[in-house]
Amino acid sequence: MKKGFTLVEVLVVSVIVATLAAVAIPAFNGYIERTSDQVCEHTAVAVLTSIIIFIENNGYIPTDPNNLDHYRITLPQGYTAILSVIDKDNITVIIQDGIYMGYAEIGT
């Protein structure tokens, strides 16, 4: 009695694996995209929270002499934050990592 698989069995398994991969890979790419957007969104909220805590602890808004209400800072892992601080009740944070973007604001 021979042990092993026939050519037909191997081909059937190969077709099943290829079909599953063809379905799974696009879905996986969608998950990566949504996760990256969520990471940017959470980073924006964290930066906004840090700014609010700074203002509450120090009693003032940090200013840039070149541009009084917009700031650009570089965060770890290639994220860039654009801050728009009008006063302590109106702050907007936009986080970008090249492709994806997150947004957080307080006030209107």
Residue frames relative to the residue before (quaternion, step in Angstrom):
aa qw qx qy qz dx dy dz
M 1.0000 0.0000 0.0000 0.0000 0.00 0.00 0.00
K 0.3302 -0.7516 0.5427 0.1775 3.58 -0.79 1.05
K 0.2329 -0.7395 0.6127 0.1534 3.53 -1.17 0.69
G 0.5412 0.6098 -0.4585 0.3535 3.55 -1.11 0.65
F 0.5299 -0.6186 0.4860 0.3166 3.52 -1.36 -0.07
T 0.4381 -0.6607 0.5357 0.2907 3.51 -1.19 0.57
L 0.6684 -0.4960 0.3739 0.4092 3.55 -1.27 0.32
V 0.6356 0.5320 -0.3309 0.4511 3.59 0.98 -0.78
E 0.6550 0.5061 -0.3207 0.4604 3.60 0.92 -0.82
V 0.6514 0.5084 -0.3125 0.4684 3.57 0.95 -0.83
L 0.6573 0.5028 -0.3103 0.4678 3.61 0.96 -0.82
V 0.6397 0.5186 -0.3332 0.4592 3.61 0.95 -0.82
V 0.6643 0.4874 -0.3053 0.4774 3.60 0.90 -0.87
S 0.6364 0.5303 -0.3284 0.4538 3.61 0.98 -0.78
V 0.6539 0.5020 -0.3104 0.4734 3.59 0.96 -0.83
I 0.6473 0.5106 -0.3235 0.4644 3.60 0.97 -0.80
V 0.6657 0.4910 -0.3034 0.4730 3.61 0.89 -0.88
A 0.6512 0.5092 -0.3192 0.4634 3.63 0.94 -0.80
T 0.6430 0.5151 -0.3195 0.4680 3.60 0.99 -0.80
L 0.6618 0.4953 -0.3073 0.4715 3.59 0.90 -0.86
A 0.6491 0.5074 -0.3163 0.4702 3.60 0.98 -0.78
A 0.6455 0.5264 -0.3229 0.4495 3.59 0.99 -0.81
V 0.6764 0.4570 -0.2898 0.4997 3.59 1.10 -0.60
A 0.7110 0.4994 -0.2682 0.4161 3.59 0.88 -0.93
I 0.6484 0.5592 -0.3406 0.3883 3.62 0.88 -0.82
P 0.6782 0.4522 -0.3297 0.4764 3.69 0.79 -0.74
A 0.6287 0.5230 -0.3418 0.4630 3.59 1.03 -0.72
F 0.6400 0.5259 -0.3177 0.4615 3.58 1.00 -0.81
N 0.6365 0.5217 -0.3300 0.4624 3.61 0.97 -0.77
G 0.6300 0.5272 -0.3272 0.4670 3.59 1.05 -0.71
Y 0.6320 0.5247 -0.3271 0.4672 3.58 1.03 -0.76
I 0.6396 0.5240 -0.3277 0.4571 3.59 0.95 -0.83
E 0.6602 0.5144 -0.3082 0.4524 3.58 0.92 -0.90
R 0.6822 0.4761 -0.2933 0.4712 3.59 0.86 -0.94
T 0.6410 0.5221 -0.3266 0.4582 3.58 0.99 -0.77
S 0.6490 0.5126 -0.3211 0.4616 3.61 0.94 -0.80
D 0.6294 0.5159 -0.3310 0.4776 3.59 1.02 -0.75
Q 0.6696 0.4985 -0.3005 0.4614 3.58 0.96 -0.86
V 0.6130 0.5337 -0.3501 0.4657 3.59 1.05 -0.70
C 0.6537 0.4972 -0.3124 0.4774 3.60 0.93 -0.84
E 0.6435 0.5243 -0.3187 0.4577 3.58 0.98 -0.85
H 0.6857 0.4703 -0.2864 0.4761 3.59 0.87 -0.90
T 0.6173 0.5289 -0.3438 0.4701 3.59 1.07 -0.67
A 0.6317 0.5271 -0.3287 0.4638 3.60 1.00 -0.79
V 0.6546 0.4986 -0.3118 0.4749 3.58 0.95 -0.83
A 0.6469 0.5180 -0.3205 0.4588 3.61 0.99 -0.80
V 0.6515 0.4967 -0.3148 0.4794 3.60 0.97 -0.82
L 0.6404 0.5181 -0.3225 0.4663 3.59 0.96 -0.85
T 0.6474 0.5138 -0.3149 0.4666 3.58 0.94 -0.86
S 0.6454 0.5225 -0.3153 0.4594 3.59 0.97 -0.83
I 0.6504 0.5086 -0.3152 0.4680 3.58 0.98 -0.83
I 0.6514 0.5121 -0.3167 0.4615 3.58 0.94 -0.88
I 0.6480 0.5028 -0.3180 0.4756 3.60 0.96 -0.84
F 0.6252 0.5311 -0.3398 0.4600 3.61 0.97 -0.80
I 0.6741 0.4934 -0.3021 0.4592 3.58 0.86 -0.95
E 0.6712 0.4962 -0.3066 0.4575 3.59 0.94 -0.86
N 0.6956 0.4747 -0.2813 0.4600 3.61 0.97 -0.80
N 0.7902 0.3401 -0.1575 0.4848 3.59 0.95 -0.86
G 0.4193 -0.7516 0.4307 0.2716 3.57 1.21 -0.30
Y 0.7598 0.2784 -0.2044 0.5509 3.61 1.18 0.22
I 0.4531 -0.6510 0.5420 0.2777 3.51 -1.35 0.35
P 0.4153 -0.6992 0.5052 0.2888 3.63 -0.75 0.90
T 0.1551 -0.8082 0.5639 0.0686 3.58 -0.91 0.88
D 0.3135 -0.7004 0.6110 0.1945 3.50 -1.28 0.53
P 0.4386 -0.7316 0.4425 0.2768 3.62 -0.56 1.03
N 0.6607 0.5119 -0.3140 0.4504 3.61 1.13 -0.53
N 0.7917 0.0386 0.0153 0.6095 3.58 1.07 -0.67
L 0.3066 -0.8398 0.4184 0.1601 3.55 -0.09 1.29
D 0.8181 0.2564 -0.1631 0.4882 3.63 0.98 -0.45
H 0.7091 0.3747 -0.2756 0.5299 3.63 1.21 0.09
Y 0.0805 -0.7859 0.6131 0.0058 3.53 -1.03 0.87
R 0.1032 -0.7557 0.6408 0.0875 3.55 -1.18 0.56
I 0.0151 0.7953 -0.6042 0.0475 3.55 -0.66 1.13
T 0.3396 -0.7145 0.5699 0.2222 3.56 -1.21 0.50
L 0.2082 -0.7769 0.5887 0.0807 3.52 -0.86 1.05
P 0.6579 -0.4925 0.3670 0.4357 3.61 -1.20 0.26
Q 0.8194 0.2816 -0.2173 0.4495 3.55 -1.32 0.42
G 0.6892 -0.5403 0.2850 0.3897 3.59 1.04 0.67
Y 0.4682 0.6573 -0.4655 0.3633 3.61 1.20 0.20
T 0.1420 -0.7582 0.6295 0.0932 3.55 -1.14 0.67
A 0.1825 -0.7806 0.5910 0.0904 3.55 -0.93 0.93
I 0.1287 -0.7434 0.6513 0.0811 3.55 -1.03 0.86
L 0.1126 -0.8148 0.5686 0.0140 3.55 -0.58 1.18
S 0.0729 -0.7518 0.6533 0.0519 3.52 -1.06 0.80
V 0.0038 -0.8088 0.5849 -0.0618 3.56 -0.37 1.28
I 0.1458 -0.7952 0.5853 0.0616 3.57 -0.47 1.20
D 0.7150 -0.2228 0.1383 0.6480 3.53 1.03 -0.92
K 0.7459 -0.4295 0.2462 0.4457 3.58 -1.24 0.05
D 0.7066 0.4350 -0.2650 0.4912 3.60 1.21 -0.31
N 0.7393 0.3144 -0.2023 0.5601 3.62 1.26 -0.07
I 0.2241 0.7634 -0.5605 0.2301 3.55 -0.04 1.35
T 0.0691 -0.7794 0.6222 0.0238 3.57 -0.98 0.90
V 0.0860 -0.7783 0.6215 0.0244 3.55 -1.02 0.90
I 0.0468 -0.7644 0.6428 0.0143 3.57 -0.92 0.96
I 0.1305 -0.7890 0.5991 0.0382 3.57 -0.76 1.08
Q 0.0088 -0.7898 0.6132 -0.0143 3.57 -0.95 0.92
D 0.1161 -0.7818 0.6067 0.0853 3.55 -1.15 0.64
G 0.7539 -0.3130 0.1808 0.5487 3.57 1.06 0.69
I 0.8217 0.1085 -0.0235 0.5590 3.58 0.52 -1.18
Y 0.7816 0.3469 -0.1533 0.4953 3.55 0.85 -1.02
M 0.1493 -0.7929 0.5884 0.0522 3.54 -1.21 0.57
G 0.0992 -0.7621 0.6371 0.0592 3.55 -1.16 0.74
Y 0.1797 -0.7940 0.5799 0.0325 3.53 -1.16 0.70
A 0.1013 0.7635 -0.6350 0.0600 3.60 -1.02 0.81
E 0.0366 0.8039 -0.5928 0.0327 3.55 -1.06 0.72
I 0.1642 -0.7177 0.6618 0.1416 3.49 -1.36 0.36
G 0.7572 0.2903 -0.2506 0.5287 3.57 -0.90 0.87
T 0.4411 -0.6794 0.5110 0.2877 3.56 -1.30 -0.24
